[in-house]
Amino acid sequence: MLLACALVILLTVGFDLPVMLDITMTPDYEFTVLSKSTWLMVAGAFWIFGATAWLIVGRPHRLGVRHRPARYGDGFGPAEALLRHPATQAAGGYAEMGNWLAERHMTGPVGPDDDEEFLAELERRIRDSREDS
């Protein structure tokens, strides 16, 4: 009897609980067959059968890791991604910012030691501080 209770608890915790968490974490707009609350009731009341039904019928088809496109494989890089963001478009003057970003990303990241203007300003500040002391 104790073994049967342990088996029921293991099946509930090991199979039904992750399925119920998956149902809970699925966005509402992805439910096609039944609603979220109905799926939770079915998985909770009929544990093994309800959880299996969710995995076979109810769970939306999601792209696996191997099916996802490459990082910037859809044709635009970080500069254009920033331009497409609604906050950038709402800020106004995003076209000028986009040109600046595109120029910066085409040449690659520039460190402070590669920037001639920064080095000249740093050299001037060092010279000025030496003259003051």
VMD Tcl script that draws the C-alpha trace (Angstrom):
set ca {
  {0.00 0.00 0.00}
  {2.83 2.36 0.86}
  {4.50 1.60 -2.46}
  {1.30 2.44 -4.36}
  {1.00 5.78 -2.55}
  {4.63 6.58 -3.31}
  {4.07 5.72 -6.98}
  {1.02 8.00 -7.18}
  {2.96 10.84 -5.55}
  {5.92 10.33 -7.90}
  {3.67 10.35 -10.96}
  {1.87 13.45 -9.78}
  {5.01 15.37 -8.93}
  {7.11 14.06 -11.79}
  {4.62 14.19 -14.63}
  {1.46 16.10 -13.80}
  {3.04 19.04 -11.97}
  {5.42 20.02 -14.83}
  {2.52 19.75 -17.28}
  {0.36 22.00 -15.10}
  {3.23 24.49 -14.86}
  {3.54 24.40 -18.65}
  {-0.18 25.10 -18.99}
  {0.10 27.97 -16.52}
  {3.11 29.51 -18.28}
  {1.57 29.29 -21.76}
  {0.19 32.69 -22.89}
  {-3.60 32.90 -23.26}
  {-3.47 33.64 -26.98}
  {-1.79 30.28 -27.72}
  {-4.74 28.19 -26.52}
  {-6.74 26.86 -29.46}
  {-8.69 23.80 -28.29}
  {-9.75 24.70 -24.72}
  {-9.12 27.62 -22.39}
  {-6.29 27.73 -19.85}
  {-8.57 27.11 -16.87}
  {-10.23 24.15 -18.59}
  {-6.85 22.57 -19.37}
  {-5.77 23.08 -15.77}
  {-8.92 21.35 -14.52}
  {-8.51 18.46 -16.99}
  {-4.83 17.97 -16.09}
  {-5.58 18.22 -12.37}
  {-8.66 15.97 -12.30}
  {-7.49 13.26 -14.69}
  {-3.77 13.59 -13.99}
  {-2.08 11.06 -16.27}
  {-4.74 11.18 -18.99}
  {-5.22 14.94 -18.72}
  {-1.50 15.63 -18.81}
  {-1.05 13.30 -21.77}
  {-3.95 14.99 -23.58}
  {-2.29 18.38 -23.03}
  {1.00 17.12 -24.44}
  {-0.64 15.51 -27.48}
  {-3.56 17.82 -28.33}
  {-3.42 21.05 -26.36}
  {0.19 22.15 -26.27}
  {1.02 24.71 -28.96}
  {3.79 23.80 -31.37}
  {6.83 25.80 -30.42}
  {10.06 26.11 -32.34}
  {12.87 24.14 -30.82}
  {16.33 25.55 -30.30}
  {17.66 23.97 -33.47}
  {14.93 25.55 -35.61}
  {15.57 29.13 -34.55}
  {17.28 31.43 -37.03}
  {20.82 32.60 -36.50}
  {21.43 35.60 -34.26}
  {21.11 38.23 -36.97}
  {20.12 35.84 -39.72}
  {16.92 37.67 -40.60}
  {18.72 40.44 -42.47}
  {19.24 43.23 -39.97}
  {21.82 43.88 -37.31}
  {21.75 45.64 -33.95}
  {21.57 49.14 -35.43}
  {18.46 48.40 -37.48}
  {16.95 46.42 -34.61}
  {17.29 49.52 -32.43}
  {15.69 51.63 -35.15}
  {12.73 49.24 -35.35}
  {12.10 49.42 -31.61}
  {8.98 51.48 -30.78}
  {10.77 53.51 -28.10}
  {13.35 54.68 -30.62}
  {10.70 55.63 -33.14}
  {8.70 57.52 -30.51}
  {11.76 59.52 -29.45}
  {11.84 61.57 -32.66}
  {14.98 62.17 -34.65}
  {15.57 58.45 -34.89}
  {16.67 58.65 -38.52}
  {19.72 60.72 -37.57}
  {20.45 58.36 -34.72}
  {20.13 55.42 -37.07}
  {22.68 56.89 -39.47}
  {25.10 57.40 -36.60}
  {24.52 53.84 -35.36}
  {24.94 52.38 -38.82}
  {28.26 54.19 -39.26}
  {29.48 53.02 -35.85}
  {28.52 49.39 -36.45}
  {29.94 49.25 -39.96}
  {33.38 50.15 -38.70}
  {33.02 47.97 -35.61}
  {33.31 49.01 -32.00}
  {35.88 51.68 -31.33}
  {37.67 51.71 -27.99}
  {38.84 54.92 -26.31}
  {42.45 54.20 -27.25}
  {41.47 54.09 -30.96}
  {39.68 57.45 -30.90}
  {42.05 60.23 -31.99}
  {39.86 63.00 -30.54}
  {39.70 61.29 -27.15}
  {43.47 60.79 -27.06}
  {44.09 64.42 -27.99}
  {41.68 65.62 -25.28}
  {43.30 63.31 -22.71}
  {46.75 64.57 -23.65}
  {45.57 68.19 -23.33}
  {44.09 67.53 -19.86}
  {47.30 65.87 -18.68}
  {49.36 68.78 -20.01}
  {47.03 71.31 -18.32}
  {47.16 69.50 -14.99}
  {50.97 69.40 -15.09}
  {51.14 73.13 -15.85}
  {48.85 73.95 -12.91}
  {50.97 72.11 -10.36}
}
mol new
graphics top color blue
foreach p $ca { graphics top sphere $p radius 0.5 }
foreach p [lrange $ca 0 end-1] q [lrange $ca 1 end] { graphics top cylinder $p $q radius 0.2 }
display resetview
